[in-house]
Amino acid sequence: MTSIAQIRNETSYGVRLGANYSDLETDLFEDAENRIAPSVTFFAEIPLGNTFSIVPELGFNALGVKEESVTAPDGNEVNFKSNWLNTGVLVQANITRFLYLNVGPKAAVNVSENDDNDYYDYDLMGVGGIGVRITNGLSIDARYGYGFKNIYSSNLEAQGYDAENRFYQLTLSYRM
């Protein structure tokens, strides 16, 4: 079994499993319940010395709100649950042997919506978080994701509505 010091000097690969607690920042509705849904991410941790690492990621996130849909002012039903395939490159700062911070951009493609009237097909977001290494291979990560892009389609955007993804994420990571 490798030590944490060795992990920082060699590229490691892993998987992160957990849940998102998500919401939409929108002016189309007000009192929607937050959605709790799964998150799965594959990653590599590429050390740049003992302090910093580059962490490319490829993952799946279920986002949106708990409600299936709502009727927009134009009469169309708008679905608020969405599933995203995302990729990003985060910078990780190893604060101690056990504690680290990460921050970086992500791009996502909507893989669940077939109705062109509801959503754009992509999102751009920033992610930041903190992690704790429990053992040599296991860690817990807590993150916040902030979508910068209006994910409503041009149809709803033209009516003056917008929505951005927001989510908290709690995951358990395993590095090999």
Secondary structure as GFF3:
##gff-version 3
##sequence-region A 1 176
A	DSSP	alpha_helix	4	9	.	.	.	ID=ss1
A	DSSP	beta_strand	12	26	.	.	.	ID=ss2
A	DSSP	beta_strand	35	48	.	.	.	ID=ss3
A	DSSP	beta_strand	52	71	.	.	.	ID=ss4
A	DSSP	beta_strand	77	94	.	.	.	ID=ss5
A	DSSP	beta_strand	99	110	.	.	.	ID=ss6
A	DSSP	beta_strand	122	133	.	.	.	ID=ss7
A	DSSP	beta_strand	138	147	.	.	.	ID=ss8
A	DSSP	alpha_helix	154	158	.	.	.	ID=ss9
A	DSSP	beta_strand	163	175	.	.	.	ID=ss10
###
